Amino acid sequence: MKMKNYLIFTTLFLLAAKPVMAHDKGAPGPCKQIAEACKTAGFVKGDWKKGDGLWRDCVDPIVQGQTTVAGATKPLPTVDPVIVSACKEKNPKFGEGKVGSK
């Protein structure tokens, strides 16, 4: 009898936990997608003085709608405008920082 109760409890626990685990594996949010596109394009956190900084030379300009950045050493990656809009809607202050190394 104890084994049957244990199996029932374990099964119910796993069924209840499954939606939470599935949610954690979901696609990243729109703002994170922008940052990931910049990382994939070779931009590096903290390298803004070199012209390939993650935030100043890539993320912030994309969110602010710029297509080029003065002093940047790499072209901006293409990010779907729908993702940028979704990011702004979800986090209005995201990407408001300074742009470029100048």
Secondary structure, DSSP 4 states (H G I P E B T S, - for coil): -HHHHHHHHHHHHHHHHHHHHHHHTSPPPHHHHHHHHHHHTT-BTT-GGGT-BTIIIIIHHHHTT-S--TT-SSPPPP--HHHHHHHHHH-TTTT-S--S--
